[in-house]
Amino acid sequence: MTLQEEFNLPSRIESVDEAALKADDFAKKSGLGDDFISSIDLAVRESVANAVKHGNKFDESKIVEIKLAKSDTGFEMSVRDHGSGFDPEEIPDPTDPENLLKASGRGILFMRAFMDEVEWTNADGGGTIVRMKKKQ
Amino acid sequence: MSDINISERQAGDVTILDLEGKVTIGEGSVALRGAIRRLLGEGKNKILLNLGSVGYIDSSGIGELVSSFTAVNKEGGSLKLLNLTQKIQDLLAITKLLTVFDVYDDEASALASFN
């Protein structure tokens, strides 16, 4: 059986907490354990923060679209922004010694560390979709 | 309610900031930045951040710890961390920042290390 939920949020900082709360409710309803939920929480926060900040650049006329799904094989989530596109390869490795003291650039590292699969695609009609999966 | 409460204690010439709540994008990170800037403005540059009651930190909060560290170093001081939760320790390990920060799990040892 697959449980699904979709919602849209405006591009403001408060949406990060709101998305995390909704994902937390969804994960609990889906019967996922605390460690699993903690990983989802971090991935949701980082991906929505990226969408609000770097994708939609705080333009509240642009929404962030979030889809959550739980199936027998695990948890999947996608977050879409309406920005000008994004290439994860262009983000410098924050664990490289020369980047260790940079103030930003660690969100993607966290998403990759806590989820099993993370991929970015350009959305039809513009924007970026990040899809993440955590296997069960 | 505020995302974060920061209270200040003085132990000799070391200022201890007890953080409680969330150090995340937005209010939490901004509050920490403001507290560090204020201390540096007052000439207080030996700073111990007690993170024992920080329930949540994200990449923005980790970035703010790094910015605080470099800002304090630039003023000839030092910023150290006390009482990392397991989650924060995991995130600092993933980011390889455990090699950057001086980390303590008891206050007396942390204070002694400043001298």
gemmi code that builds the backbone of each chain (N, CA, C; Angstrom):
import gemmi

chains = {
    "A": [
        ("MET", (0.844, -1.192, 0.000), (0.000, 0.000, 0.000), (0.884, 1.249, 0.000)),
        ("THR", (0.483, 2.241, -0.764), (1.262, 3.479, -0.804), (0.443, 4.634, -0.238)),
        ("LEU", (1.047, 5.336, 0.690), (0.438, 6.555, 1.224), (1.069, 7.740, 0.515)),
        ("GLN", (0.275, 8.724, 0.173), (0.841, 9.891, -0.513), (0.254, 11.174, 0.039)),
        ("GLU", (1.026, 12.217, -0.048), (0.536, 13.538, 0.354), (1.269, 14.599, -0.470)),
        ("GLU", (0.534, 15.610, -0.873), (1.151, 16.707, -1.635), (0.708, 18.020, -1.033)),
        ("PHE", (1.603, 18.965, -1.001), (1.214, 20.309, -0.558), (2.169, 21.346, -1.127)),
        ("ASN", (1.687, 22.569, -1.204), (2.496, 23.684, -1.708), (2.687, 24.703, -0.590)),
        ("LEU", (3.851, 25.319, -0.585), (4.136, 26.331, 0.437), (4.734, 27.571, -0.226)),
        ("PRO", (4.520, 28.742, 0.376), (5.116, 29.960, -0.179), (6.623, 30.008, 0.108)),
        ("SER", (7.314, 30.855, -0.657), (8.773, 30.904, -0.521), (9.191, 31.848, 0.599)),
        ("ARG", (9.022, 31.370, 1.820), (9.514, 32.128, 2.966), (10.098, 31.145, 3.983)),
        ("ILE", (10.935, 31.674, 4.864), (11.667, 30.833, 5.810), (10.731, 29.966, 6.658)),
        ("GLU", (9.576, 30.533, 7.032), (8.643, 29.783, 7.890), (8.170, 28.482, 7.232)),
        ("SER", (8.240, 28.431, 5.915), (7.798, 27.228, 5.197), (8.699, 26.022, 5.515)),
        ("VAL", (9.926, 26.282, 5.922), (10.840, 25.177, 6.252), (10.282, 24.406, 7.450)),
        ("ASP", (9.894, 25.136, 8.499), (9.301, 24.494, 9.685), (7.983, 23.821, 9.342)),
        ("GLU", (7.189, 24.513, 8.524), (5.867, 23.983, 8.170), (6.000, 22.661, 7.402)),
        ("ALA", (6.934, 22.632, 6.459), (7.157, 21.405, 5.684), (7.634, 20.280, 6.599)),
        ("ALA", (8.529, 20.629, 7.536), (9.069, 19.603, 8.444), (7.958, 19.031, 9.331)),
        ("LEU", (7.054, 19.906, 9.788), (5.946, 19.435, 10.635), (5.026, 18.498, 9.857)),
        ("LYS", (4.709, 18.892, 8.615), (3.823, 18.053, 7.793), (4.491, 16.706, 7.480)),
        ("ALA", (5.787, 16.745, 7.184), (6.505, 15.500, 6.880), (6.580, 14.607, 8.118)),
        ("ASP", (6.740, 15.244, 9.279), (6.800, 14.492, 10.535), (5.464, 13.777, 10.784)),
        ("ASP", (4.357, 14.509, 10.593), (3.022, 13.904, 10.747), (2.841, 12.737, 9.789)),
        ("PHE", (3.250, 12.983, 8.540), (3.101, 11.955, 7.501), (3.914, 10.708, 7.862)),
        ("ALA", (5.154, 10.937, 8.308), (6.037, 9.808, 8.637), (5.484, 9.016, 9.820)),
        ("LYS", (4.927, 9.732, 10.801), (4.347, 9.030, 11.964), (3.122, 8.217, 11.548)),
        ("LYS", (2.285, 8.834, 10.705), (1.094, 8.118, 10.207), (1.497, 6.871, 9.424)),
        ("SER", (2.685, 6.967, 8.792), (3.165, 5.847, 7.975), (3.847, 4.777, 8.817)),
        ("GLY", (3.960, 5.030, 10.114), (4.527, 4.029, 11.006), (6.044, 3.947, 10.988)),
        ("LEU", (6.702, 5.007, 10.552), (8.170, 4.981, 10.501), (8.756, 5.237, 11.887)),
        ("GLY", (9.961, 4.718, 12.110), (10.605, 4.840, 13.420), (11.311, 6.174, 13.606)),
        ("ASP", (11.745, 6.432, 14.851), (12.321, 7.734, 15.205), (13.572, 8.085, 14.396)),
        ("ASP", (14.486, 7.127, 14.219), (15.717, 7.413, 13.480), (15.407, 7.761, 12.025)),
        ("PHE", (14.474, 7.005, 11.477), (14.038, 7.230, 10.091), (13.427, 8.638, 9.970)),
        ("ILE", (12.572, 8.960, 10.932), (11.886, 10.262, 10.912), (12.892, 11.400, 11.070)),
        ("SER", (13.901, 11.183, 11.904), (14.923, 12.207, 12.109), (15.680, 12.499, 10.805)),
        ("SER", (15.959, 11.449, 10.046), (16.647, 11.635, 8.752), (15.761, 12.380, 7.762)),
        ("ILE", (14.469, 12.002, 7.749), (13.527, 12.666, 6.845), (13.425, 14.145, 7.199)),
        ("ASP", (13.350, 14.415, 8.499), (13.217, 15.787, 8.979), (14.351, 16.659, 8.440)),
        ("LEU", (15.561, 16.139, 8.552), (16.717, 16.916, 8.102), (16.686, 17.130, 6.585)),
        ("ALA", (16.335, 16.062, 5.866), (16.295, 16.164, 4.398), (15.209, 17.133, 3.929)),
        ("VAL", (14.053, 17.099, 4.604), (12.968, 18.024, 4.243), (13.413, 19.460, 4.492)),
        ("ARG", (13.967, 19.697, 5.658), (14.377, 21.068, 6.004), (15.423, 21.605, 5.023)),
        ("GLU", (16.416, 20.780, 4.719), (17.487, 21.262, 3.840), (16.976, 21.487, 2.412)),
        ("SER", (16.128, 20.569, 1.938), (15.659, 20.699, 0.548), (14.690, 21.869, 0.400)),
        ("VAL", (13.807, 22.054, 1.380), (12.861, 23.174, 1.294), (13.613, 24.505, 1.493)),
        ("ALA", (14.586, 24.515, 2.388), (15.386, 25.744, 2.580), (16.097, 26.103, 1.277)),
        ("ASN", (16.645, 25.104, 0.591), (17.308, 25.359, -0.691), (16.321, 25.916, -1.724)),
        ("ALA", (15.118, 25.315, -1.752), (14.111, 25.749, -2.729), (13.690, 27.205, -2.473)),
        ("VAL", (13.489, 27.533, -1.200), (13.051, 28.885, -0.831), (14.155, 29.909, -1.100)),
        ("LYS", (15.352, 29.541, -0.662), (16.461, 30.498, -0.662), (17.147, 30.581, -2.038)),
        ("HIS", (17.622, 29.442, -2.518), (18.418, 29.454, -3.757), (17.561, 29.306, -5.007)),
        ("GLY", (16.469, 28.507, -4.929), (15.626, 28.298, -6.098), (14.733, 29.510, -6.342)),
        ("ASN", (13.782, 29.719, -5.423), (12.803, 30.794, -5.611), (13.284, 32.143, -5.093)),
        ("LYS", (14.418, 32.152, -4.470), (15.054, 33.396, -3.981), (14.081, 34.266, -3.181)),
        ("PHE", (13.353, 33.617, -2.282), (12.430, 34.291, -1.355), (11.300, 35.042, -2.074)),
        ("ASP", (11.061, 34.745, -3.354), (9.964, 35.385, -4.089), (8.664, 34.674, -3.702)),
        ("GLU", (7.847, 35.339, -2.871), (6.659, 34.669, -2.332), (5.585, 34.404, -3.380)),
        ("SER", (5.764, 34.951, -4.583), (4.804, 34.634, -5.643), (5.115, 33.258, -6.248)),
        ("LYS", (6.291, 32.722, -5.892), (6.653, 31.395, -6.380), (6.470, 30.378, -5.250)),
        ("ILE", (5.865, 29.247, -5.597), (5.599, 28.258, -4.553), (6.655, 27.152, -4.565)),
        ("VAL", (6.704, 26.454, -3.456), (7.516, 25.241, -3.348), (6.526, 24.073, -3.294)),
        ("GLU", (6.697, 23.113, -4.189), (5.771, 21.977, -4.272), (6.424, 20.747, -3.657)),
        ("ILE", (5.723, 20.161, -2.708), (6.311, 19.038, -1.966), (5.408, 17.809, -2.095)),
        ("LYS", (6.011, 16.687, -2.410), (5.267, 15.425, -2.490), (5.939, 14.407, -1.590)),
        ("LEU", (5.134, 13.728, -0.796), (5.644, 12.693, 0.107), (4.972, 11.377, -0.256)),
        ("ALA", (5.708, 10.293, -0.192), (5.103, 8.980, -0.456), (5.795, 7.921, 0.388)),
        ("LYS", (4.988, 7.024, 0.915), (5.532, 5.893, 1.675), (4.990, 4.620, 1.038)),
        ("SER", (5.912, 3.752, 0.638), (5.490, 2.466, 0.065), (6.150, 1.354, 0.868)),
        ("ASP", (5.979, 0.132, 0.406), (6.574, -1.002, 1.124), (8.097, -0.938, 1.095)),
        ("THR", (8.646, -0.250, 0.093), (10.111, -0.239, -0.027), (10.766, 0.940, 0.696)),
        ("GLY", (9.981, 1.910, 1.121), (10.583, 3.029, 1.843), (9.837, 4.333, 1.663)),
        ("PHE", (10.560, 5.422, 1.881), (9.968, 6.756, 1.859), (10.554, 7.536, 0.688)),
        ("GLU", (9.691, 8.228, -0.039), (10.173, 9.066, -1.142), (9.602, 10.464, -1.004)),
        ("MET", (10.389, 11.415, -1.451), (9.950, 12.801, -1.336), (10.482, 13.579, -2.531)),
        ("SER", (9.688, 14.516, -3.032), (10.227, 15.426, -4.042), (9.878, 16.855, -3.657)),
        ("VAL", (10.798, 17.740, -3.966), (10.621, 19.162, -3.668), (10.935, 19.933, -4.944)),
        ("ARG", (9.959, 20.694, -5.408), (10.167, 21.453, -6.639), (10.140, 22.959, -6.356)),
        ("ASP", (11.109, 23.641, -6.940), (11.069, 25.110, -6.889), (10.760, 25.636, -8.291)),
        ("HIS", (10.648, 26.943, -8.409), (10.386, 27.565, -9.706), (11.484, 28.569, -10.031)),
        ("GLY", (12.696, 28.181, -9.719), (13.843, 29.045, -9.958), (14.437, 28.836, -11.336)),
        ("SER", (15.687, 29.241, -11.461), (16.306, 29.223, -12.791), (17.170, 27.984, -13.031)),
        ("GLY", (17.015, 26.969, -12.200), (17.766, 25.724, -12.415), (18.970, 25.617, -11.500)),
        ("PHE", (19.475, 24.397, -11.394), (20.499, 24.149, -10.396), (21.336, 22.954, -10.813)),
        ("ASP", (22.641, 23.088, -10.721), (23.528, 21.966, -11.004), (24.325, 21.630, -9.744)),
        ("PRO", (23.987, 20.493, -9.116), (24.660, 20.158, -7.847), (26.174, 19.998, -7.992)),
        ("GLU", (26.593, 19.682, -9.229), (28.037, 19.505, -9.447), (28.796, 20.822, -9.274)),
        ("GLU", (28.076, 21.917, -9.357), (28.752, 23.220, -9.231), (28.985, 23.629, -7.780)),
        ("ILE", (28.382, 22.872, -6.857), (28.564, 23.201, -5.436), (29.893, 22.608, -4.970)),
        ("PRO", (30.800, 23.432, -4.475), (32.088, 22.894, -4.037), (31.926, 21.923, -2.860)),
        ("ASP", (32.801, 20.923, -2.811), (32.753, 19.938, -1.726), (33.070, 20.643, -0.397)),
        ("PRO", (32.062, 20.710, 0.521), (32.299, 21.456, 1.768), (33.299, 20.768, 2.705)),
        ("THR", (33.624, 19.487, 2.403), (34.587, 18.788, 3.275), (36.018, 18.908, 2.747)),
        ("ASP", (36.166, 19.549, 1.584), (37.508, 19.823, 1.073), (38.170, 20.822, 2.036)),
        ("PRO", (39.435, 20.569, 2.432), (40.074, 21.451, 3.423), (39.959, 22.938, 3.090)),
        ("GLU", (39.991, 23.265, 1.804), (39.938, 24.698, 1.474), (38.532, 25.293, 1.632)),
        ("ASN", (37.520, 24.413, 1.785), (36.150, 24.909, 1.959), (35.611, 24.736, 3.377)),
        ("LEU", (36.411, 24.136, 4.249), (35.907, 23.795, 5.593), (35.366, 25.002, 6.357)),
        ("LEU", (35.975, 26.161, 6.141), (35.559, 27.333, 6.920), (34.569, 28.229, 6.169)),
        ("LYS", (34.006, 27.700, 5.085), (32.966, 28.473, 4.397), (31.661, 28.372, 5.190)),
        ("ALA", (30.885, 29.445, 5.143), (29.671, 29.493, 5.970), (28.518, 28.687, 5.376)),
        ("SER", (28.561, 28.400, 4.085), (27.414, 27.719, 3.478), (27.876, 26.558, 2.596)),
        ("GLY", (26.896, 25.842, 2.034), (27.217, 24.781, 1.083), (27.167, 23.370, 1.663)),
        ("ARG", (26.559, 23.220, 2.849), (26.542, 21.893, 3.483), (25.194, 21.183, 3.392)),
        ("GLY", (24.166, 21.880, 2.916), (22.832, 21.287, 2.885), (22.750, 20.037, 2.025)),
        ("ILE", (23.374, 20.098, 0.860), (23.338, 18.951, -0.054), (24.083, 17.759, 0.545)),
        ("LEU", (25.171, 18.060, 1.218), (25.933, 17.000, 1.893), (25.046, 16.280, 2.917)),
        ("PHE", (24.261, 17.053, 3.670), (23.371, 16.446, 4.673), (22.287, 15.605, 4.001)),
        ("MET", (21.722, 16.134, 2.913), (20.677, 15.372, 2.216), (21.234, 14.038, 1.724)),
        ("ARG", (22.443, 14.084, 1.167), (23.043, 12.843, 0.661), (23.433, 11.904, 1.799)),
        ("ALA", (23.800, 12.482, 2.928), (24.236, 11.646, 4.060), (23.063, 10.910, 4.715)),
        ("PHE", (21.896, 11.565, 4.720), (20.783, 10.987, 5.486), (19.741, 10.285, 4.625)),
        ("MET", (19.830, 10.456, 3.311), (18.911, 9.733, 2.427), (19.733, 8.763, 1.577)),
        ("ASP", (19.079, 7.721, 1.047), (19.814, 6.723, 0.256), (20.009, 7.166, -1.184)),
        ("GLU", (19.041, 7.880, -1.713), (19.164, 8.363, -3.099), (18.726, 9.827, -3.149)),
        ("VAL", (19.513, 10.635, -3.845), (19.148, 12.047, -4.032), (19.486, 12.416, -5.475)),
        ("GLU", (18.501, 12.931, -6.213), (18.816, 13.353, -7.589), (18.063, 14.618, -7.956)),
        ("TRP", (18.721, 15.435, -8.758), (18.134, 16.694, -9.187), (17.812, 16.601, -10.675)),
        ("THR", (16.649, 17.116, -11.057), (16.313, 17.203, -12.481), (15.713, 18.575, -12.759)),
        ("ASN", (15.821, 19.003, -14.019), (15.154, 20.233, -14.425), (13.697, 19.908, -14.697)),
        ("ALA", (12.801, 20.694, -14.125), (11.365, 20.427, -14.294), (10.880, 20.978, -15.625)),
        ("ASP", (9.892, 20.271, -16.213), (9.241, 20.821, -17.406), (8.576, 22.131, -17.001)),
        ("GLY", (8.815, 23.158, -17.753), (8.216, 24.447, -17.411), (9.069, 25.280, -16.488)),
        ("GLY", (10.246, 24.784, -16.174), (11.186, 25.576, -15.367), (11.266, 25.131, -13.926)),
        ("GLY", (12.382, 25.473, -13.307), (12.577, 25.097, -11.909), (13.335, 23.783, -11.774)),
        ("THR", (13.563, 23.422, -10.544), (14.329, 22.216, -10.241), (13.519, 21.308, -9.332)),
        ("ILE", (13.627, 20.006, -9.588), (13.003, 19.021, -8.688), (14.114, 18.202, -8.057)),
        ("VAL", (14.092, 18.123, -6.745), (14.996, 17.190, -6.085), (14.152, 16.026, -5.563)),
        ("ARG", (14.585, 14.818, -5.935), (13.873, 13.609, -5.484), (14.785, 12.839, -4.540)),
        ("MET", (14.218, 12.450, -3.425), (15.012, 11.725, -2.429), (14.289, 10.460, -2.000)),
        ("LYS", (15.091, 9.455, -1.710), (14.487, 8.189, -1.269), (15.274, 7.639, -0.092)),
        ("LYS", (14.548, 7.125, 0.865), (15.193, 6.390, 1.951), (14.552, 5.015, 2.012)),
        ("LYS", (15.415, 3.993, 1.877), (14.887, 2.622, 1.804), (14.603, 2.079, 3.190)),
        ("GLN", (13.644, 1.153, 3.207), (13.270, 0.565, 4.488), (13.687, -0.888, 4.576)),
    ],
    "B": [
        ("MET", (6.721, 32.221, 20.316), (7.907, 31.875, 21.090), (9.130, 31.866, 20.185)),
        ("SER", (10.228, 32.323, 20.775), (11.464, 32.390, 20.008), (12.026, 30.986, 19.772)),
        ("ASP", (12.710, 30.804, 18.626), (13.301, 29.509, 18.321), (14.455, 29.179, 19.249)),
        ("ILE", (15.108, 30.247, 19.741), (16.328, 30.020, 20.511), (16.428, 31.013, 21.665)),
        ("ASN", (16.929, 30.516, 22.792), (17.264, 31.397, 23.911), (18.758, 31.314, 24.126)),
        ("ILE", (19.386, 32.473, 24.260), (20.825, 32.490, 24.510), (21.057, 33.244, 25.807)),
        ("SER", (21.606, 32.568, 26.814), (21.934, 33.278, 28.048), (23.439, 33.279, 28.247)),
        ("GLU", (23.892, 34.311, 28.947), (25.325, 34.562, 29.037), (25.807, 34.442, 30.472)),
        ("ARG", (26.933, 33.769, 30.653), (27.590, 33.688, 31.965), (29.052, 34.046, 31.773)),
        ("GLN", (29.664, 34.522, 32.850), (31.076, 34.867, 32.782), (31.844, 33.975, 33.754)),
        ("ALA", (32.933, 33.376, 33.295), (33.799, 32.576, 34.174), (35.220, 33.088, 33.965)),
        ("GLY", (35.645, 34.025, 34.830), (36.928, 34.684, 34.608), (36.826, 35.502, 33.332)),
        ("ASP", (37.788, 35.324, 32.438), (37.702, 36.094, 31.187), (37.021, 35.313, 30.063)),
        ("VAL", (36.452, 34.171, 30.415), (35.729, 33.378, 29.396), (34.221, 33.654, 29.497)),
        ("THR", (33.614, 33.919, 28.364), (32.160, 34.108, 28.327), (31.518, 32.806, 27.840)),
        ("ILE", (30.594, 32.338, 28.643), (29.877, 31.111, 28.260), (28.496, 31.505, 27.754)),
        ("LEU", (28.175, 31.054, 26.561), (26.817, 31.252, 26.040), (26.084, 29.915, 26.110)),
        ("ASP", (25.009, 29.890, 26.889), (24.174, 28.687, 26.968), (23.060, 28.819, 25.937)),
        ("LEU", (23.090, 27.957, 24.953), (22.081, 28.006, 23.885), (21.003, 26.968, 24.152)),
        ("GLU", (19.748, 27.385, 23.971), (18.636, 26.458, 24.184), (17.631, 26.638, 23.056)),
        ("GLY", (17.322, 25.565, 22.361), (16.351, 25.652, 21.268), (16.936, 25.191, 19.954)),
        ("LYS", (16.606, 25.927, 18.903), (17.016, 25.507, 17.557), (17.972, 26.524, 16.936)),
        ("VAL", (19.059, 26.025, 16.367), (19.956, 26.904, 15.615), (19.758, 26.539, 14.142)),
        ("THR", (18.787, 27.195, 13.538), (18.404, 26.835, 12.173), (18.290, 28.083, 11.308)),
        ("ILE", (18.057, 27.858, 10.034), (17.926, 28.969, 9.089), (16.898, 29.973, 9.634)),
        ("GLY", (17.237, 31.241, 9.556), (16.334, 32.268, 10.077), (16.732, 32.700, 11.471)),
        ("GLU", (15.743, 32.714, 12.355), (15.919, 33.338, 13.664), (17.058, 32.782, 14.511)),
        ("GLY", (17.175, 31.465, 14.553), (18.202, 30.846, 15.396), (19.609, 31.245, 14.995)),
        ("SER", (19.875, 31.191, 13.689), (21.209, 31.552, 13.199), (21.482, 33.037, 13.393)),
        ("VAL", (20.466, 33.859, 13.143), (20.624, 35.307, 13.278), (20.905, 35.682, 14.738)),
        ("ALA", (20.210, 35.020, 15.671), (20.401, 35.319, 17.095), (21.821, 34.981, 17.542)),
        ("LEU", (22.337, 33.855, 17.063), (23.702, 33.466, 17.433), (24.702, 34.475, 16.867)),
        ("ARG", (24.507, 34.860, 15.618), (25.409, 35.840, 14.985), (25.414, 37.150, 15.779)),
        ("GLY", (24.213, 37.586, 16.176), (24.097, 38.840, 16.931), (24.811, 38.750, 18.262)),
        ("ALA", (24.668, 37.618, 18.944), (25.295, 37.450, 20.261), (26.817, 37.485, 20.142)),
        ("ILE", (27.348, 36.811, 19.136), (28.810, 36.771, 18.955), (29.343, 38.165, 18.600)),
        ("ARG", (28.642, 38.853, 17.709), (29.085, 40.210, 17.328), (29.083, 41.140, 18.530)),
        ("ARG", (28.046, 41.008, 19.364), (27.956, 41.876, 20.545), (29.123, 41.611, 21.489)),
        ("LEU", (29.429, 40.331, 21.723), (30.548, 39.996, 22.622), (31.861, 40.547, 22.071)),
        ("LEU", (32.073, 40.364, 20.788), (33.321, 40.862, 20.188), (33.384, 42.389, 20.298)),
        ("GLY", (32.240, 43.029, 20.140), (32.176, 44.492, 20.285), (32.527, 44.935, 21.686)),
        ("GLU", (32.249, 44.078, 22.667), (32.566, 44.389, 24.068), (33.971, 43.934, 24.439)),
        ("GLY", (34.713, 43.457, 23.445), (36.091, 43.019, 23.705), (36.175, 41.629, 24.330)),
        ("LYS", (35.064, 40.913, 24.349), (35.072, 39.550, 24.911), (35.346, 38.573, 23.775)),
        ("ASN", (36.520, 37.991, 23.758), (36.864, 37.125, 22.620), (37.279, 35.711, 23.038)),
        ("LYS", (37.023, 35.362, 24.303), (37.176, 33.956, 24.707), (35.765, 33.450, 24.966)),
        ("ILE", (35.276, 32.647, 24.056), (33.848, 32.293, 24.081), (33.663, 30.775, 24.055)),
        ("LEU", (32.839, 30.316, 24.978), (32.498, 28.896, 25.038), (31.011, 28.755, 24.741)),
        ("LEU", (30.694, 28.015, 23.694), (29.283, 27.804, 23.329), (28.803, 26.482, 23.906)),
        ("ASN", (27.851, 26.568, 24.824), (27.274, 25.355, 25.405), (26.066, 24.934, 24.570)),
        ("LEU", (26.220, 23.830, 23.842), (25.169, 23.387, 22.909), (24.331, 22.236, 23.473)),
        ("GLY", (24.486, 21.968, 24.766), (23.824, 20.807, 25.382), (22.308, 20.832, 25.272)),
        ("SER", (21.709, 22.020, 25.199), (20.247, 22.108, 25.112), (19.774, 22.548, 23.729)),
        ("VAL", (20.643, 22.377, 22.739), (20.230, 22.676, 21.360), (19.585, 21.414, 20.793)),
        ("GLY", (18.276, 21.474, 20.617), (17.542, 20.292, 20.169), (17.684, 20.039, 18.683)),
        ("TYR", (18.002, 21.096, 17.937), (18.055, 20.918, 16.495), (18.994, 21.933, 15.864)),
        ("ILE", (19.774, 21.467, 14.914), (20.635, 22.367, 14.148), (20.605, 21.902, 12.690)),
        ("ASP", (20.636, 22.853, 11.758), (20.660, 22.483, 10.341), (21.942, 23.000, 9.700)),
        ("SER", (22.030, 22.907, 8.385), (23.278, 23.313, 7.729), (23.530, 24.807, 7.902)),
        ("SER", (22.453, 25.579, 8.009), (22.600, 27.014, 8.222), (23.187, 27.280, 9.624)),
        ("GLY", (22.704, 26.526, 10.607), (23.228, 26.658, 11.975), (24.681, 26.236, 12.068)),
        ("ILE", (25.010, 25.145, 11.371), (26.416, 24.698, 11.342), (27.275, 25.797, 10.692)),
        ("GLY", (26.735, 26.390, 9.616), (27.446, 27.484, 8.957), (27.662, 28.667, 9.894)),
        ("GLU", (26.670, 28.908, 10.745), (26.795, 30.025, 11.699), (27.857, 29.721, 12.755)),
        ("LEU", (27.970, 28.462, 13.161), (29.050, 28.079, 14.097), (30.410, 28.366, 13.453)),
        ("VAL", (30.519, 28.015, 12.171), (31.784, 28.239, 11.451), (32.075, 29.734, 11.337)),
        ("SER", (31.046, 30.517, 10.974), (31.228, 31.968, 10.856), (31.635, 32.571, 12.194)),
        ("SER", (31.020, 32.085, 13.269), (31.359, 32.585, 14.608), (32.815, 32.259, 14.928)),
        ("PHE", (33.200, 31.045, 14.615), (34.577, 30.589, 14.867), (35.585, 31.495, 14.146)),
        ("THR", (35.324, 31.766, 12.875), (36.283, 32.576, 12.111), (36.256, 34.042, 12.573)),
        ("ALA", (35.070, 34.541, 12.930), (34.976, 35.937, 13.395), (35.754, 36.124, 14.697)),
        ("VAL", (35.647, 35.158, 15.595), (36.343, 35.251, 16.886), (37.860, 35.102, 16.683)),
        ("ASN", (38.250, 34.169, 15.827), (39.682, 33.994, 15.524), (40.288, 35.273, 14.956)),
        ("LYS", (39.528, 35.930, 14.098), (39.992, 37.154, 13.448), (40.286, 38.246, 14.480)),
        ("GLU", (39.568, 38.192, 15.587), (39.773, 39.184, 16.651), (40.823, 38.718, 17.651)),
        ("GLY", (41.541, 37.650, 17.296), (42.601, 37.147, 18.169), (42.099, 36.327, 19.341)),
        ("GLY", (40.845, 35.940, 19.304), (40.280, 35.161, 20.405), (40.097, 33.705, 20.035)),
        ("SER", (39.332, 33.004, 20.848), (39.018, 31.619, 20.488), (37.597, 31.268, 20.899)),
        ("LEU", (36.977, 30.435, 20.066), (35.619, 29.976, 20.324), (35.652, 28.449, 20.392)),
        ("LYS", (35.131, 27.909, 21.478), (35.134, 26.452, 21.655), (33.716, 25.961, 21.926)),
        ("LEU", (33.524, 24.666, 21.753), (32.190, 24.089, 21.891), (32.120, 23.147, 23.093)),
        ("LEU", (30.985, 23.199, 23.761), (30.777, 22.368, 24.956), (29.473, 21.581, 24.812)),
        ("ASN", (29.504, 20.346, 25.310), (28.293, 19.509, 25.407), (27.550, 19.307, 24.081)),
        ("LEU", (28.236, 18.722, 23.128), (27.565, 18.425, 21.857), (26.564, 17.292, 22.048)),
        ("THR", (25.387, 17.449, 21.493), (24.451, 16.321, 21.469), (24.964, 15.322, 20.421)),
        ("GLN", (24.426, 14.118, 20.486), (24.865, 13.105, 19.512), (24.595, 13.569, 18.085)),
        ("LYS", (23.450, 14.219, 17.896), (23.074, 14.669, 16.545), (24.058, 15.721, 16.027)),
        ("ILE", (24.394, 16.670, 16.889), (25.324, 17.721, 16.457), (26.699, 17.109, 16.185)),
        ("GLN", (27.084, 16.178, 17.047), (28.378, 15.512, 16.840), (28.396, 14.785, 15.486)),
        ("ASP", (27.290, 14.120, 15.158), (27.195, 13.419, 13.862), (27.346, 14.410, 12.704)),
        ("LEU", (26.657, 15.546, 12.817), (26.696, 16.527, 11.720), (28.088, 17.146, 11.592)),
        ("LEU", (28.745, 17.393, 12.719), (30.106, 17.940, 12.654), (31.086, 16.901, 12.103)),
        ("ALA", (30.800, 15.624, 12.360), (31.660, 14.567, 11.817), (31.479, 14.484, 10.293)),
        ("ILE", (30.225, 14.514, 9.848), (29.949, 14.433, 8.407), (30.617, 15.585, 7.664)),
        ("THR", (30.606, 16.754, 8.274), (31.165, 17.939, 7.617), (32.666, 18.094, 7.869)),
        ("LYS", (33.231, 17.146, 8.618), (34.670, 17.173, 8.977), (35.036, 18.374, 9.834)),
        ("LEU", (34.036, 18.943, 10.486), (34.312, 20.123, 11.315), (34.768, 19.754, 12.728)),
        ("LEU", (34.683, 18.455, 13.063), (35.224, 18.043, 14.371), (36.735, 18.271, 14.404)),
        ("THR", (37.338, 18.333, 13.199), (38.778, 18.578, 13.136), (39.088, 20.073, 13.284)),
        ("VAL", (38.062, 20.900, 13.161), (38.257, 22.357, 13.229), (37.998, 22.877, 14.644)),
        ("PHE", (36.892, 22.425, 15.233), (36.474, 22.947, 16.538), (37.170, 22.223, 17.689)),
        ("ASP", (37.428, 22.980, 18.734), (37.869, 22.423, 19.998), (36.595, 22.067, 20.771)),
        ("VAL", (36.418, 20.787, 21.075), (35.151, 20.323, 21.647), (35.376, 19.706, 23.029)),
        ("TYR", (34.521, 20.046, 23.975), (34.645, 19.518, 25.344), (33.306, 18.976, 25.825)),
        ("ASP", (33.384, 17.997, 26.725), (32.131, 17.522, 27.302), (32.041, 17.811, 28.798)),
        ("ASP", (33.022, 18.550, 29.349), (32.780, 19.086, 30.687), (33.320, 20.509, 30.772)),
        ("GLU", (32.556, 21.310, 31.508), (32.798, 22.755, 31.509), (34.152, 23.119, 32.117)),
        ("ALA", (34.530, 22.409, 33.188), (35.791, 22.746, 33.866), (36.974, 22.578, 32.912)),
        ("SER", (36.996, 21.471, 32.175), (38.092, 21.236, 31.224), (38.079, 22.285, 30.116)),
        ("ALA", (36.880, 22.618, 29.681), (36.770, 23.616, 28.612), (37.329, 24.958, 29.080)),
        ("LEU", (36.948, 25.358, 30.296), (37.422, 26.655, 30.815), (38.935, 26.635, 30.993)),
        ("ALA", (39.458, 25.527, 31.512), (40.911, 25.427, 31.737), (41.681, 25.546, 30.423)),
        ("SER", (41.072, 25.082, 29.332), (41.779, 25.071, 28.046), (42.019, 26.470, 27.486)),
        ("PHE", (41.301, 27.458, 27.998), (41.479, 28.821, 27.479), (42.754, 29.469, 28.024)),
        ("ASN", (43.302, 28.900, 29.108), (44.478, 29.525, 29.731), (45.776, 28.867, 29.289)),
    ],
}
model = gemmi.Model(1)
for chain_id, residues in chains.items():
    chain = gemmi.Chain(chain_id)
    for i, (resn, *xyz) in enumerate(residues, 1):
        res = gemmi.Residue()
        res.name, res.seqid = resn, gemmi.SeqId(i, " ")
        for name, pos in zip(("N", "CA", "C"), xyz):
            atom = gemmi.Atom()
            atom.name, atom.element = name, gemmi.Element(name[0])
            atom.pos, atom.b_iso = gemmi.Position(*pos), 0.0
            res.add_atom(atom)
        chain.add_residue(res)
    model.add_chain(chain)
structure = gemmi.Structure()
structure.add_model(model)
structure.setup_entities()
